[in-house]
Amino acid sequence: MSMNWSKRQRLLGYVFVGPSMIGVLLFYLFPALYSFYLMFTDWVFFSGESPTFIGLDNLKRLFDDPLFYTSLGNTLLFVTTVPVFIGIAFVLAIVLNNNVYFKNALRSMFFIPYVMNGVAIAFVWMLLFKPNGGPINKAIEWFGFTGPGWLSSTETAMYAINIIYIWFHIGYALIIYLAALQEIPSELLEAAKIDGAKYGQVIRHITLPLVSPTTLLLFITGFISTIKTFGLIQAVTGGGPGDSTTLLSIFVYKTAFRYYEMGYASTISWVLFSCILIITSVQWYAQKKWVHY
């Protein structure tokens, strides 16, 4: 009787998991394996020809492509936003975790941008960053300076994208940190104060170690989502002006859907995956030295 019940429970589990597993196989695993095969081929989509095996020629071409190094440099600059928005979110979480006026309203104000449509937010920032008459440059002019071209300049476009991305992700990290801070036993904080610990010492020696697993989570998910970012940059600059905001993800998109070079695009995508894997592995190894469970 118990065996039949166990089999029924197992079968019921497969029924519920089945649709999700089918989706993973059809839309993630099979395309990934197929792109790995295409990495070793020369295939132009819509050409009517079958993929031609060329070995490692795509990889050699990639390492000789100046645009690859440009997009890699832009991507590395872009991922520097992760520690910035995590640091700002931690400071804000410390402040909002205390008894401050309009605490709930402030939490909502910081989190709302994260749940809004990213493309809509991108267009709002495009208006804010307008070189002529934009609110940001107007504010800079009040201090007697001339505002830069922001999104229209190759020198400042990537920094403008970084500002948008930091602002967009602060709310998410803030909410995660607030949840972690509320799990810290109040007895520890009170004992530290009784022993004469200053506010900064409490944060450094108690708060930071106890929220370090949350910090690790935010770093891993933050780096992965940052490296994969596509929609925001495509909506704001499309990788321009020039190639100043072309990330590896934009490089993959342009190669695959503008030039239809699927073999070369697959090579770039696997290099992108390798970057994510390396960064995540480094973080996972390094967490043994600073994360406290």
C-alpha positions as CSV (number, residue, x, y, z in Angstrom):
1,M,0.0,0.0,0.0
2,S,2.8,2.4,1.0
3,M,4.7,1.5,-2.2
4,N,1.7,2.3,-4.4
5,W,1.3,5.6,-2.5
6,S,5.0,6.4,-3.0
7,K,4.7,5.6,-6.7
8,R,1.7,7.8,-7.1
9,Q,3.4,10.7,-5.3
10,R,6.5,10.3,-7.5
11,L,4.3,10.2,-10.6
12,L,2.4,13.3,-9.5
13,G,5.8,15.1,-9.0
14,Y,6.8,14.2,-12.5
15,V,3.5,15.6,-13.8
16,F,4.1,18.9,-12.1
17,V,7.8,19.1,-13.0
18,G,7.3,17.8,-16.6
19,P,6.2,21.0,-18.3
20,S,9.0,23.0,-16.8
21,M,11.6,20.4,-17.7
22,I,10.2,20.3,-21.3
23,G,10.6,24.1,-21.4
24,V,14.2,23.9,-20.1
25,L,15.1,21.2,-22.7
26,L,13.4,23.0,-25.7
27,F,14.5,26.6,-24.9
28,Y,17.7,26.2,-23.0
29,L,19.6,22.9,-23.2
30,F,19.0,22.0,-26.9
31,P,19.7,25.5,-28.2
32,A,22.9,25.6,-26.0
33,L,24.1,22.3,-27.4
34,Y,23.3,23.4,-31.0
35,S,25.1,26.7,-30.6
36,F,28.1,24.7,-29.3
37,Y,28.0,22.7,-32.5
38,L,27.6,25.9,-34.6
39,M,30.7,27.4,-32.9
40,F,32.8,25.1,-35.1
41,T,31.0,25.9,-38.3
42,D,30.6,28.7,-40.9
43,W,26.9,29.3,-41.4
44,V,25.1,32.4,-42.6
45,F,21.5,32.2,-41.7
46,F,19.1,32.6,-44.6
47,S,21.9,31.7,-47.0
48,G,20.2,28.4,-47.9
49,E,23.4,26.6,-47.3
50,S,24.1,24.0,-44.6
51,P,26.7,24.7,-41.8
52,T,30.2,24.0,-42.9
53,F,32.7,22.6,-40.4
54,I,35.7,24.9,-40.0
55,G,37.2,23.8,-36.6
56,L,38.6,26.6,-34.5
57,D,38.6,29.2,-37.2
58,N,35.8,31.2,-35.5
59,L,37.8,31.3,-32.3
60,K,40.9,32.5,-34.1
61,R,38.9,35.1,-35.9
62,L,37.4,36.3,-32.6
63,F,40.8,36.8,-31.0
64,D,41.9,38.8,-34.1
65,D,38.7,41.0,-34.0
66,P,39.3,44.5,-32.5
67,L,35.6,44.7,-31.8
68,F,35.9,41.7,-29.4
69,Y,38.4,43.5,-27.3
70,T,36.4,46.7,-27.4
71,S,33.2,44.9,-26.2
72,L,35.2,42.9,-23.6
73,G,36.6,46.2,-22.2
74,N,33.2,47.8,-22.1
75,T,31.8,44.7,-20.4
76,L,34.5,44.8,-17.7
77,L,33.8,48.5,-17.2
78,F,30.1,47.7,-16.9
79,V,30.5,45.0,-14.3
80,T,32.2,47.6,-12.0
81,T,28.6,48.8,-11.3
82,V,27.9,45.7,-9.2
83,P,30.0,46.6,-6.2
84,V,28.9,50.2,-6.5
85,F,25.1,49.5,-6.3
86,I,25.6,46.8,-3.7
87,G,27.6,49.3,-1.5
88,I,25.0,52.1,-1.9
89,A,22.2,49.6,-1.2
90,F,23.9,48.4,2.0
91,V,24.3,52.0,3.3
92,L,20.7,52.8,2.5
93,A,19.5,49.6,4.1
94,I,21.4,50.4,7.3
95,V,19.7,53.8,7.4
96,L,16.2,52.5,6.6
97,N,16.5,49.7,9.1
98,N,16.6,52.3,11.8
99,N,13.7,54.4,13.0
100,V,13.5,57.1,10.3
101,Y,10.5,59.1,9.1
102,F,8.5,57.7,6.1
103,K,10.6,54.5,6.2
104,N,8.0,52.4,4.4
105,A,7.5,55.1,1.7
106,L,11.2,55.4,1.2
107,R,11.6,51.6,0.8
108,S,8.8,51.6,-1.9
109,M,10.4,54.6,-3.7
110,F,13.7,52.8,-4.0
111,F,12.2,49.5,-5.1
112,I,9.6,50.7,-7.6
113,P,12.1,51.4,-10.4
114,Y,13.3,47.7,-10.3
115,V,9.8,46.4,-11.0
116,M,9.0,49.0,-13.8
117,N,9.5,48.3,-17.4
118,G,13.2,48.7,-18.2
119,V,12.7,50.1,-21.7
120,A,10.3,52.8,-20.3
121,I,12.9,53.7,-17.7
122,A,15.6,53.8,-20.4
123,F,13.6,56.4,-22.4
124,V,13.1,58.6,-19.3
125,W,16.8,58.6,-18.7
126,M,17.4,59.5,-22.4
127,L,15.4,62.6,-21.8
128,L,17.3,63.3,-18.5
129,F,20.6,63.0,-20.3
130,K,19.8,65.2,-23.3
131,P,22.8,67.3,-24.0
132,N,20.8,70.4,-24.8
133,G,18.1,71.3,-22.4
134,G,18.2,68.0,-20.4
135,P,17.6,68.4,-16.6
136,I,21.0,66.9,-15.7
137,N,23.0,69.3,-17.8
138,K,20.7,72.2,-16.7
139,A,21.6,71.3,-13.1
140,I,25.4,71.2,-14.0
141,E,25.1,74.6,-15.7
142,W,23.8,76.1,-12.4
143,F,27.2,75.4,-11.0
144,G,28.9,77.2,-13.9
145,F,30.0,74.1,-15.8
146,T,29.1,72.8,-19.2
147,G,27.5,69.4,-19.2
148,P,28.9,66.6,-21.4
149,G,27.2,64.9,-24.3
150,W,26.4,61.9,-22.2
151,L,24.7,59.3,-24.4
152,S,25.8,61.1,-27.6
153,S,29.5,61.1,-26.8
154,T,31.8,58.1,-27.2
155,E,33.7,59.3,-24.1
156,T,30.8,59.5,-21.7
157,A,28.1,57.1,-23.1
158,M,29.3,54.0,-21.1
159,Y,29.5,56.0,-17.9
160,A,25.9,57.2,-18.5
161,I,24.8,53.6,-19.0
162,N,26.5,52.7,-15.7
163,I,24.6,55.5,-13.9
164,I,21.3,54.2,-15.2
165,Y,22.1,50.6,-14.3
166,I,23.2,51.5,-10.8
167,W,20.1,53.5,-10.2
168,F,17.9,50.7,-11.6
169,H,19.4,48.0,-9.4
170,I,19.8,49.7,-6.0
171,G,16.2,49.0,-5.0
172,Y,16.5,45.2,-5.5
173,A,19.7,45.0,-3.4
174,L,18.3,47.3,-0.8
175,I,15.2,45.1,-0.2
176,I,17.4,42.0,0.0
177,Y,19.7,43.7,2.5
178,L,16.8,44.9,4.6
179,A,15.5,41.3,4.9
180,A,19.0,40.2,6.0
181,L,19.4,43.0,8.5
182,Q,16.1,42.1,10.2
183,E,17.4,38.5,10.7
184,I,20.3,39.7,12.9
185,P,19.6,38.9,16.5
186,S,19.0,42.1,18.5
187,E,20.8,40.6,21.5
188,L,24.1,40.7,19.6
189,L,23.8,44.4,18.8
190,E,22.7,45.2,22.4
191,A,25.6,43.2,23.8
192,A,28.1,45.1,21.6
193,K,26.7,48.4,22.7
194,I,26.9,47.4,26.3
195,D,30.6,46.4,25.8
196,G,31.2,49.9,24.5
197,A,31.4,49.2,20.7
198,K,31.0,52.2,18.5
199,Y,28.4,52.3,15.7
200,G,31.1,51.8,13.0
201,Q,32.6,48.9,15.0
202,V,29.2,47.2,15.2
203,I,28.7,47.5,11.5
204,R,32.2,46.2,10.7
205,H,32.4,43.3,13.2
206,I,28.8,42.2,13.5
207,T,26.6,43.5,10.7
208,L,28.9,42.9,7.8
209,P,29.9,39.3,8.7
210,L,26.3,38.3,9.4
211,V,25.0,39.6,6.1
212,S,28.0,38.3,4.1
213,P,25.9,35.4,2.6
214,T,23.5,38.0,1.3
215,T,26.4,40.0,-0.1
216,L,27.7,36.9,-1.8
217,L,24.3,36.2,-3.3
218,L,24.0,39.8,-4.6
219,F,27.5,39.7,-6.1
220,I,26.9,36.4,-7.9
221,T,23.5,37.3,-9.3
222,G,24.6,40.9,-9.9
223,F,27.7,39.9,-12.0
224,I,25.7,37.4,-14.0
225,S,22.8,39.7,-14.8
226,T,25.2,42.6,-15.6
227,I,27.3,40.6,-18.1
228,K,24.1,39.4,-19.8
229,T,22.5,42.8,-19.9
230,F,21.0,43.6,-23.3
231,G,17.6,45.3,-23.3
232,L,18.7,48.5,-21.5
233,I,21.6,49.2,-23.7
234,Q,19.8,48.2,-26.9
235,A,17.0,50.6,-26.0
236,V,19.2,53.5,-25.0
237,T,22.2,53.4,-27.4
238,G,22.0,50.2,-29.5
239,G,25.7,49.8,-28.7
240,G,26.7,53.2,-29.9
241,P,27.8,55.9,-30.5
242,G,30.3,53.9,-32.5
243,D,31.0,50.9,-30.4
244,S,31.5,52.7,-27.2
245,T,28.6,50.9,-25.4
246,T,28.8,47.6,-27.2
247,L,29.0,44.8,-24.6
248,L,29.6,41.1,-25.4
249,S,25.9,40.5,-25.3
250,I,25.3,43.3,-27.9
251,F,28.2,41.9,-30.0
252,V,26.4,38.5,-30.0
253,Y,23.1,40.1,-31.1
254,K,24.6,42.2,-33.9
255,T,26.6,39.3,-35.3
256,A,23.6,36.9,-35.2
257,F,20.7,39.1,-36.1
258,R,22.3,41.9,-38.2
259,Y,24.9,40.0,-40.1
260,Y,23.3,36.5,-39.6
261,E,26.7,34.9,-38.9
262,M,25.4,32.2,-36.6
263,G,28.7,30.3,-36.3
264,Y,30.6,33.4,-35.3
265,A,27.8,34.5,-33.0
266,S,27.8,31.1,-31.3
267,T,31.5,31.5,-30.6
268,I,31.0,34.9,-29.0
269,S,28.2,33.6,-26.9
270,W,30.3,30.7,-25.6
271,V,33.1,33.1,-24.7
272,L,30.5,35.2,-22.9
273,F,29.4,32.1,-21.0
274,S,33.0,31.3,-20.2
275,C,33.4,34.8,-18.7
276,I,30.4,34.3,-16.5
277,L,31.6,30.9,-15.4
278,I,35.1,32.2,-14.5
279,I,33.8,35.2,-12.5
280,T,31.3,33.0,-10.7
281,S,33.9,30.4,-9.9
282,V,36.3,33.0,-8.6
283,Q,33.6,34.4,-6.3
284,W,32.6,31.0,-5.1
285,Y,36.2,30.1,-4.2
286,A,36.9,33.5,-2.6
287,Q,33.8,33.4,-0.5
288,K,35.5,30.8,1.8
289,K,37.7,33.6,3.2
290,W,35.0,36.3,3.8
291,V,31.6,34.7,4.0
292,H,30.4,33.6,7.5
293,Y,27.5,31.2,7.8
